[in-house]
């Protein structure tokens, strides 16, 4: 069909086109060894077309239909269209008559049926050498006639032209029909019926099939069954394929194949395989399914049943196929059977597989062994768990003869004694345990015939022991069996629980957190021998302060302001000694092993030992229980303290209410009397002046009421404190007060936790006090001008104090931070306050101003108290008044720089 490649036979590779199969490798190796030219392999039509287009190919060897679904037609057509094509040799598997028919119709150079028993592939080498050596010059050569091919076939073959006349029959057809090719050539298709090749009663079915091949260019397959001349029923498989030049169908190639013996064998084999309980399938050498029994179909149907002719590697997912691929290829390579078990994820099961190879393919038997496999796995898992339990249980198994001599000593519990299994066999138990009377007594009682259950302490460990005597036929003790279990941790846990139970009542009855802390550290050495302990309690800012310790001296200079971590967690935690803050440990403790026991939000219990060994699990359990008990006791104590504080607050509130009632009754009496008197005078005389004086008295009363109410509000404790910028509050307060010619000097201030509105009122009152008293000399007035409240009562003349006159310098008010303490001050350069008056100025209703209410500085003090601060009055550097406030914390976060208005 194709002339040889340009350049003669000395150039160009041999291209072998075949899907993956067990013979592909040997074929390529054989061709490489036989010819001095490269041999390339393509596993798909796409790869073959690419090779033909890109490089010189001297010979194309096609083994079978290609895996991407394109048959030989497409490959040969592509090769011819791409360039002057190479010769084509078909190397087909046995019985592939469809490929033979297509080869005939395409006019390939040679067609060979592969001999499965010939590993040398000699016929293929001979054929390739023939087409490569034919006509060394560049003249086109004529390819072999299809007659050469079909005459060599074991099956029958005939060719019909487009008019359905016989064009050719091979010798096998002559043998079947009993007529020579000369007598059949030129006859119509009906002649083959008359010759006995087809049953006459089914002629129309065959005629219609031939018509479809000619008109549609399709391949038809038909079964032919008839009785031959000897009276034997024969079965033929007829393949009808189109023949032509690639553009039009010009005839039909028919290949009838006698499959009578195969049918019988298949039927017998199928009946045998269907009776099998195992699933079975068969693969050819290209790994394609050629048979499946019903059991195999049932198994595959759980996911998808394969089709006959489908490659197994297209059905089995890659993760599952790895082991199958390896095992099946091993069987075909070695031609030895393989048996293995494999797990299939799509089927969620285990299968036992037995694969038997042959030159024509692979027979595979498999059965579902999931139930057995999982049972064995469960049994193995159970055995492993039992073995693990026996290996790790602290059990000692012993046996003694009638004299108390060890005859057996086994068990993992021996490890804690530093003994090997069987080490004490042959020794007397009474000698071995001569320092442990509880053990020798128990063994003696057992040898006397008594069943003994006891607890024994031996070498720092605690054992529960059971001894059971074994009697001989005479009723005498012949031997003694013993089992001992290490219950040291359980014994310690039981003792610790009893200790905790005894101390719980004491913890609940404590009245202060300090008492709870002291009890907690006292109980720790009883729970964990030789342990030291310290309790740290947290304030509402998270700082930890020492509360109690097992050491006599435990008083760090300052609380630990930073959170050392974890005191609000839920569980006991081991701490690396290197990571422990040394201040948390009791004095003189090395803290080689440390446990941190959280006490809820109350603080932390730190337990340490100087031993190199870590805490035992039972230690952690007991300390965790102790921590929970102490936490509950602290919570109860805090609640009791809060109740007591609440009661005290209520008592103080009642006292303040009494004060307010007294203040109102006292301070309103005089203006009320004045208003009443002037109203009477006004009503009698009708003069407006009396009514105006009465109105002034009423205004005075209203002002007093507002001041008293404000005083009550400011005394309420601050419970929702927020960060407040003092510099900002000072500036706002100064703008809200009528300060006249006075000036403000504000130094660098800081941020405090407090109530913004109340602090604004505090500075307003202080600034107003400085302006009203510092610039008018109000604090330095004569005795008659120093009044207490608005009743007109005066101090005794014995307390008269002389003060200097008001200086001529303008009034200046200074606000800044204290140098030696956490806090701030407000000072002025006025006349100041006499030392004898400095405590009185904060009293309710105390004033030296004729129109004053006496509540301004009282409100200042109550605002400071509500924040938890202290306030005091002293003399400023200029001789004026200086109010100093000490805040609760040392937070000195500065704000903006000093300024003045």
Protein Blocks (a to p, Z undefined) as FASTA:
>chain_A
ZZcdehijmgccddddddddfklmmmmmmmmmmpgcdddddfbfklmmmmmmmpccfbdc
dfbdcfkopafklmmmmmmmmmccddddddddehilmlmmmmmmnopabdcdddfklmnl
mmmmmmmmmmmmgojblbdcddddfklmmmmpmbdcddddfkopafbdcfklmmmnopaf
klmgopafklmmmnopacfklmmmmmmmmmmmmmnopacddddddddfkopacddddddd
dddehlaccbdcdddddfklmmmmmmmmmmmmmmpmbdcddddfkopafbdcfklmmmmm
mmoccdehiafklmmcfklmmmmmmmmmmmmmnopacddddddfklopaddddddddfkb
ccdddddfklmmmmmmmmmmmmmmmmmmmmmpccddddddfkopafbdcdjklmmnopae
hklgoiafklmmmmmmklmmmmmmmmnopacdddddeehiacdddddddddfkopafbdc
dddddfklmmmmmmmmmmmmmmmmmmmmpcbfklmmmmmmmmmmmmmghiacddddddfk
opacdfbdfbfbdcdfbdcfbagbhjlmmbdcdddfklpcfklpcghiaolaccdddehj
nbccddddfbfbdcdfklmmmmmmmmmmmmmmmmmmmmmmmmmmmmmmmmmmmmmmmmmm
mmmmmmmmmmmmmmmmmmmmmmmnopaklmmmmmmmmmmmmmmmmmmmmmmmmmpccfbb
cdddfklmmmmmmmmpcekjaccdddddddddddfklmmmmmmmmmmmmmmmmmnommmp
cfklmcghjnopacdfklgccdddddfbdcdddddddfkbgcdddddfbebjafklmmmm
mpghiafbfkbghlmmmmmmmmmmmnopacdddddfkopacdddddfblcfcdcdddddZ
Z
